[in-house]
Amino acid sequence: MSNTTFPPLVAGNWKMNGTLASLDEAKALMARLDGKTPACDVMLCPPFTLLFKMGETLADSTIAMGAQDCHPKETGAHTGDIAAEMIAETGATACIVGHSERRTDHGESNELVKAKAEAAHRAGLVAIICIGETIDQREAGRTLQVNTEQLKGSLPEGANAANTIIAYEPVWAIGTGHTPTTDQVAEVHGHIRAELGGLMGAEEAAKVRILYGGSVKPANAQELMAVENVNGALVGGASLKADDFFGIIEAYL
């Protein structure tokens, strides 16, 4: 469970899914959580088009809202991009940066991810910084090296437990149904915690939430969330349906 001074976080990344009708799933999740007090924070991260409406829907609930990406700059000639300050106006409190799908599909470098995390901090948002290795990197024995490089390259100055969350998502496990063993998860999460200690000091690093993501589902959530140094989950497809997402949150009930 959590070793930090902050509650674990179970965050749902809807990715490029969801229309106005999908807000019914957010409402259904609110209903499932009504009267319950899980020992974790809960967050939904819908696409940009739903942020304002989702914010209104969740306004009187215990569910927080985050965005899936942001541009490093506050304003400018960046057609199609969204600034962190714009996101903050929707009621969002966090922003995912550096997801493997952004790194792969859009060629995002550690330097760009760091700039986006800095932008999130500038706007008063918590930066959820994603890192993780590919199957080729794991099979080459480079798992810890890759995660160290991504962590050090993506973490901005001034990052601390209050404004930054790390999400470890082995790329080979995202949406594939393949999940690392608990020993593999424990090894990487422990390594990330140790590396954070060198970057921000052991005392602060001990407070940082490190989420696991990659084919998290109700059937394996309890086992994964019990791993040392796992402080919650970043959930993809299973967060699109209230019943599935609630089944993961139940690991903290």
C-alpha positions as CSV (number, residue, x, y, z in Angstrom):
1,M,0.0,0.0,0.0
2,S,1.1,3.6,0.3
3,N,4.3,4.6,2.1
4,T,3.7,8.3,1.5
5,T,2.0,11.0,3.5
6,F,-0.5,11.4,0.6
7,P,-3.3,9.0,-0.1
8,P,-2.8,6.6,-3.0
9,L,-4.4,7.7,-6.3
10,V,-6.4,5.7,-8.7
11,A,-6.6,7.8,-11.9
12,G,-8.5,6.9,-15.1
13,N,-7.0,7.9,-18.4
14,W,-9.8,7.9,-21.0
15,K,-7.4,8.6,-23.8
16,M,-9.1,9.4,-27.1
17,N,-12.4,8.0,-25.9
18,G,-15.6,9.7,-24.7
19,T,-18.4,12.0,-25.9
20,L,-21.0,13.9,-23.9
21,A,-22.9,10.6,-23.5
22,S,-19.9,9.2,-21.7
23,L,-20.6,11.5,-18.8
24,D,-23.2,9.0,-17.7
25,E,-20.3,6.7,-16.7
26,A,-18.9,9.4,-14.5
27,K,-22.3,9.8,-12.9
28,A,-22.5,6.1,-12.4
29,L,-19.1,6.1,-10.7
30,M,-20.2,8.9,-8.4
31,A,-23.2,6.7,-7.5
32,R,-21.0,3.7,-6.8
33,L,-18.8,5.8,-4.5
34,D,-21.7,7.4,-2.7
35,G,-21.4,6.7,1.0
36,K,-18.1,4.9,0.6
37,T,-14.7,6.2,1.7
38,P,-11.9,4.4,-0.2
39,A,-8.5,4.9,1.3
40,C,-7.4,6.5,-2.0
41,D,-8.0,9.6,-4.1
42,V,-9.9,9.0,-7.4
43,M,-9.5,11.0,-10.6
44,L,-10.8,10.9,-14.1
45,C,-8.8,12.3,-17.1
46,P,-11.2,12.7,-20.1
47,P,-10.3,14.2,-23.5
48,F,-10.0,18.0,-23.7
49,T,-13.5,18.3,-25.3
50,L,-15.1,16.9,-22.1
51,L,-13.1,18.8,-19.4
52,F,-15.6,21.6,-18.7
53,K,-18.6,19.4,-18.7
54,M,-16.8,16.7,-16.7
55,G,-15.7,19.4,-14.2
56,E,-19.4,20.4,-13.8
57,T,-20.5,16.8,-13.4
58,L,-17.9,16.0,-10.7
59,A,-18.1,19.4,-8.9
60,D,-20.0,18.1,-5.9
61,S,-18.3,14.7,-5.8
62,T,-15.0,13.4,-4.3
63,I,-13.7,12.6,-7.7
64,A,-10.9,14.9,-9.0
65,M,-10.3,15.6,-12.7
66,G,-7.1,15.8,-14.7
67,A,-6.1,16.3,-18.3
68,Q,-4.1,14.1,-20.6
69,D,-1.5,16.5,-22.0
70,C,-0.6,20.2,-22.2
71,H,1.6,22.5,-24.3
72,P,4.8,24.0,-22.6
73,K,3.9,27.6,-23.4
74,E,1.2,29.7,-21.8
75,T,0.0,31.3,-25.0
76,G,1.1,31.5,-28.6
77,A,0.7,30.4,-32.2
78,H,0.4,26.7,-31.5
79,T,-2.7,25.6,-33.5
80,G,-4.5,22.7,-31.9
81,D,-2.6,22.8,-28.6
82,I,-3.9,23.5,-25.1
83,A,-2.0,25.4,-22.5
84,A,-1.9,24.3,-18.9
85,E,-3.5,27.5,-17.8
86,M,-6.5,26.7,-20.0
87,I,-6.8,23.3,-18.4
88,A,-6.7,24.8,-14.9
89,E,-9.8,27.0,-15.8
90,T,-11.8,23.8,-16.4
91,G,-11.5,22.8,-12.7
92,A,-8.8,20.2,-13.4
93,T,-6.2,19.7,-10.8
94,A,-3.7,17.6,-12.6
95,C,-2.2,16.8,-16.0
96,I,-0.7,13.7,-17.4
97,V,2.6,14.3,-19.3
98,G,5.0,12.0,-21.1
99,H,2.6,9.1,-21.6
100,S,4.2,6.4,-23.7
101,E,1.6,7.0,-26.4
102,R,2.8,10.6,-26.6
103,R,6.4,9.7,-26.5
104,T,5.9,7.1,-29.3
105,D,3.1,8.6,-31.5
106,H,4.4,12.2,-31.3
107,G,8.1,11.6,-30.7
108,E,8.1,13.4,-27.4
109,S,11.5,13.6,-25.8
110,N,12.4,13.8,-22.1
111,E,13.2,17.5,-22.6
112,L,9.7,18.2,-23.9
113,V,8.1,16.1,-21.2
114,K,10.0,18.1,-18.6
115,A,8.9,21.4,-20.2
116,K,5.3,20.2,-20.1
117,A,5.6,19.2,-16.4
118,E,7.0,22.7,-15.7
119,A,4.0,24.2,-17.5
120,A,1.7,22.1,-15.3
121,H,3.4,23.4,-12.2
122,R,3.3,26.9,-13.5
123,A,-0.5,26.6,-13.8
124,G,-0.9,25.1,-10.4
125,L,-1.6,21.6,-11.6
126,V,-0.1,18.4,-10.4
127,A,2.1,16.8,-13.1
128,I,1.6,13.1,-13.5
129,I,4.9,12.1,-15.3
130,C,4.9,8.8,-17.1
131,I,7.9,6.6,-17.6
132,G,8.4,3.0,-18.8
133,E,10.3,0.6,-20.9
134,T,9.4,-1.2,-24.1
135,I,9.5,-5.0,-24.4
136,D,12.8,-4.8,-26.4
137,Q,14.4,-2.7,-23.7
138,R,13.3,-5.1,-21.0
139,E,14.5,-8.1,-22.9
140,A,17.9,-6.3,-23.4
141,G,18.2,-5.9,-19.6
142,R,17.8,-2.1,-19.8
143,T,14.6,-1.7,-17.8
144,L,16.1,0.2,-14.8
145,Q,18.5,2.2,-17.1
146,V,15.6,3.4,-19.3
147,N,13.4,4.3,-16.4
148,T,16.3,6.2,-14.8
149,E,17.0,8.1,-18.0
150,Q,13.3,9.0,-18.4
151,L,12.9,10.0,-14.8
152,K,16.0,12.2,-14.6
153,G,15.3,13.7,-18.0
154,S,11.6,14.5,-17.4
155,L,11.6,15.7,-13.8
156,P,11.6,19.5,-13.6
157,E,13.3,21.6,-11.0
158,G,11.2,22.2,-8.0
159,A,9.4,18.9,-8.3
160,N,8.1,17.6,-5.0
161,A,5.6,15.2,-3.5
162,A,2.8,17.9,-3.6
163,N,3.1,18.9,-7.2
164,T,4.4,15.7,-8.9
165,I,3.3,12.1,-9.3
166,I,5.3,9.4,-11.1
167,A,3.5,6.8,-13.2
168,Y,5.4,3.7,-14.1
169,E,3.8,2.1,-17.2
170,P,5.8,-0.6,-18.9
171,V,4.9,0.0,-22.5
172,W,4.6,-3.7,-23.3
173,A,1.8,-4.0,-20.7
174,I,-0.4,-1.1,-21.8
175,G,-3.6,-2.4,-23.3
176,T,-2.1,-5.8,-24.0
177,G,-3.4,-7.8,-21.2
178,H,0.2,-8.7,-20.2
179,T,1.0,-7.6,-16.6
180,P,4.5,-7.7,-15.0
181,T,4.9,-10.0,-12.0
182,T,4.6,-8.3,-8.6
183,D,8.4,-8.9,-8.2
184,Q,9.0,-7.0,-11.4
185,V,6.7,-4.1,-10.4
186,A,8.4,-4.0,-6.9
187,E,11.8,-3.9,-8.4
188,V,11.1,-0.9,-10.7
189,H,9.0,1.0,-8.1
190,G,11.8,0.6,-5.5
191,H,14.3,1.7,-8.1
192,I,12.3,4.8,-8.9
193,R,11.9,5.7,-5.2
194,A,15.7,5.4,-4.8
195,E,16.4,7.5,-7.8
196,L,14.0,10.2,-6.6
197,G,15.9,10.2,-3.4
198,G,19.0,11.3,-5.3
199,L,17.1,14.0,-7.1
200,M,15.0,15.5,-4.3
201,G,16.3,14.0,-1.1
202,A,15.2,10.8,0.6
203,E,12.7,12.5,2.9
204,E,10.8,14.2,0.1
205,A,11.1,11.2,-2.2
206,A,9.5,8.9,0.4
207,K,6.3,11.1,0.1
208,V,6.0,11.0,-3.7
209,R,3.2,8.8,-5.1
210,I,4.4,6.3,-7.7
211,L,1.5,4.8,-9.6
212,Y,1.5,1.6,-11.6
213,G,-0.2,1.4,-15.0
214,G,-0.4,-1.3,-17.6
215,S,-3.4,-3.7,-17.9
216,V,-4.7,-2.9,-14.4
217,K,-8.1,-4.5,-14.0
218,P,-10.4,-5.5,-11.1
219,A,-9.0,-9.1,-11.2
220,N,-5.4,-8.0,-10.5
221,A,-5.8,-4.6,-8.8
222,Q,-5.7,-5.8,-5.2
223,E,-2.5,-7.7,-5.7
224,L,-0.8,-4.9,-7.6
225,M,-1.9,-2.2,-5.2
226,A,-0.4,-4.2,-2.3
227,V,3.1,-4.1,-3.8
228,E,5.6,-2.1,-1.9
229,N,6.1,1.4,-3.2
230,V,3.0,1.2,-5.4
231,N,0.8,4.2,-4.4
232,G,-2.1,3.7,-6.7
233,A,-2.8,3.1,-10.4
234,L,-3.1,4.9,-13.7
235,V,-5.8,3.0,-15.5
236,G,-6.6,3.0,-19.2
237,G,-9.4,1.0,-20.8
238,A,-10.8,-0.3,-17.5
239,S,-11.6,3.3,-16.5
240,L,-14.1,3.8,-19.3
241,K,-16.8,1.8,-17.6
242,A,-17.9,2.8,-14.0
243,D,-18.3,-0.8,-12.9
244,D,-14.8,-1.8,-14.1
245,F,-13.1,1.3,-12.6
246,F,-15.0,0.9,-9.3
247,G,-13.7,-2.7,-9.2
248,I,-10.2,-1.3,-9.2
249,I,-11.0,1.3,-6.6
250,E,-12.3,-1.5,-4.4
251,A,-8.7,-2.5,-3.8
252,Y,-8.7,0.4,-1.3
253,L,-12.1,-0.3,0.3
